[in-house]
Amino acid sequence: MKSSETPILADLCFDIARRARVASAALGLLGTDVKNRWLNRSADLLIARSAAISAANQLDLANAPGYGLDSAAVDRLRLTDTRIADIASALRQIASLPDPIGEVLDGYRRPNGLEITKLRVPLGVVFFIYESRPNVTADAAAICIKSGNAVILRGGKEAIHSSQAIVECLQEAALETGVPPDSVQFVETTDRDAVGHFLKLDQFIDVAIPRGGEGLIRRVTDEARMPVIKHFDGNCHIYVDEQANFEMAIRIIENSKCQRMGVCNALESLVVHRTIAKEFLPRLDAQLAKYPIELRGCKATCKIIPSAKPATEDDWGREYLGPILSILIVDSTDQAIQHINRYGSHHTDAIITNDLAASRRFTAAIDSAAVIVNASTRFNDGGEFGFGAEIGISTDKFHARGPCGLRELTTYKYIVQGEGQIRT
């Protein structure tokens, strides 16, 4: 962009953020019934306009090779009729959930007669930056509006036509149901400088949430003047304990890795107890042979699975988002825990075992947002947790951790009711 055009872009971002702040004040006062009508009407329009949304998505898919998207990224970008129906279903599910706004978190009476109530309230304005997943457009908007927050959606250029088509449905539903239209705004410019302008507008924006690659998240973290809810990557582990049921373990590993490889809660790293490795790994290798998965293992793994490639130090910490799986053989549960805490991303890690003591030690010691026993890592997901959807899965510890649903987009304030008391 020419330098002479920069003030125009800055003014555009300023105006979007200012209007979002005005909308958030009105949105925070809306009743649950209005927000739910918006959600259900938005779902209706998404289904009714599915042909138009699919046509817009085809434009994005046609442009995908020019953006260098790999097969996993193209899969995330693709919208089928089933996926559009799933988006609508998620909105309806969010409508059915309790409204967190106005929830009384605590209440008590002081000796001086003051009545103090701790009340859940919206954060205000959310600036959401995300890449080529158009379904996230609807999910994020739905969670923000239901929790009383205005949202500024800055999607990636790879999905711009799909996201615009979805937002048109959401804004039309807002006009019909009494939700302030500026509560959901889509940033139509693909200029990367726009992100920088928004990240300076902390007088209007209360929180930034980046969802995408590590480069994007680090940029937002470095430049934002407002708090950031983020996760850097999803190097998810499964540890197969010596007391694991082999059939269960193979089924869980296959689902965790192969159901969708390009998502943040997919399995990337496998850890196996040495006492079972010689029997277990060949059976796993045979099951995974129907997928084009490259195995990269430690020396012991490569001896058991000759087709496996030697893993490097870099492999232990990698989020592949594709058909590669690293495998490490360990001597104990404690060694597995140490490896996962060192190389993991604190996203999702699982143990497969019939040993209660081992599962308790693992869940207590693993420092991750979700620790799973005898189930797929793919369950660390807002919808699967009963949130309807999520705006992201945070690996932070402040202000939210794990799937970020309605309650994670709220804060609280204290209401103090007196009868003329003064402090002495």
HUKAUR-V583095 format. One line per field, one symbol per residue. ss: DSSP state (a for helix, b for strand, c for the rest). psi: psi as a letter, one per 30 degrees, with the letter a starting at -180 (. if undefined). burial: 1 if it has 9 or more other C-alpha atoms within 8 Angstrom, else 0. Layout:
BEGIN
ss=???
psi=???
burial=???
END
This chain:
BEGIN
ss=ccaaaaaaaaaaaaaaaaaaaaaaaaaccccaaaaaaaaaaaaaaaaacaaaaaaaaaaaaaaaaaacccaaaaaaacccaaaaaaaaaaaaaaaacccccccbbbbbbcccccbbbbbbbbccbbbbbbccccaaaaaaaaaaaacccbbbbbccaaaaaaaaaaaaaaaaaaaaacccaaabbbccccccaaaaaaacccccccbbbbbccaaaaaaaaaacccbbbccccccbbbbbcccccaaaaaaaaaaaaaccccccccbbbbbbbaaaaaaaaaaaaaaacccccbbbbcaaaaaaccccbbccaaaacccccccbbbbbbbccaaaaaaaaaaaccccbbbbbcccaaaaaaaaaaccccbbbbcccaaacccccccccccccbbcccccccbbcccaaabbbbbbbbccccccc
psi=kkeffeeeeeeeeeeeeeeeeeeeeeeffkleeeeeeeeeeeeeeeeegeeeeeeeeeeeeefeefggkaeeeeeeekjleeeeeeeeeeeeeeeflkkfkfkjflklklfgfkjkkjkklleckkjjklbiifffeeeeeeeeeeggklkjjillffgeeeeeeeeeeeeeeeeffgkkegfjkkjfkgkffeeeeeffhffekekkjkjbleeeeeeeeefkfllkklkeliiklkkjlfgkjeeeeeeeeeeeefejfglfgkkfkkkkkeffeeeeeeeeeeeffflikkkjlleeefeejffkkkkleeefgkjehahkkkkkklfleeeeeeeefeflghdkklkjlgjeeeeeeeeefkilekkkkhlkfffikeeffgfealfljkglfkflkakjbeffglallkkjklhgklk.
burial=0000010011001101111110111111010001111111111111101100110110111011000010011101101000111011111111100011100100100000111111111111111111111110111111111111111111110111111111101111111010111111111000000101111111011111111110011101001101011111111111111101100111011111110011011111111111011101110110110000111111001101100111100011101110111111110010111011101111111111100001100110010111111111111111111011111111110001111111011111000000000000
END
